[in-house]
Amino acid sequence: MATCPRCKGPLTDAHRCPRSRVSVAAQDVALGLGGGIAGLIVLALADPGGHAADMDLFAFGAGALLVPGAARTFRGR
């Protein structure tokens, strides 16, 4: 059986080299930032008067934690 010259794994028809740690970390950081921003947007839409101004950190943190976890769950990793 042939081996992949890059990752030295078995070279089958459906072979895909594993992603590097740097690209996985960059994707997780981008998902976290995107989720945090989405959390802030949801808070702004739910409270247009700005009465929950002290909830900004909570909304950012919840989005930053929930979105990467949901992405991994739905992606199947």
Secondary structure, DSSP 8 states (H G I E B T S, - for coil): --B-TTT--B--TT------HHHHHHHHHHHHHHHHHHHHHHHHHH-TT-TTGGGHHHHHHHHHHHHHHHHHHHHT-
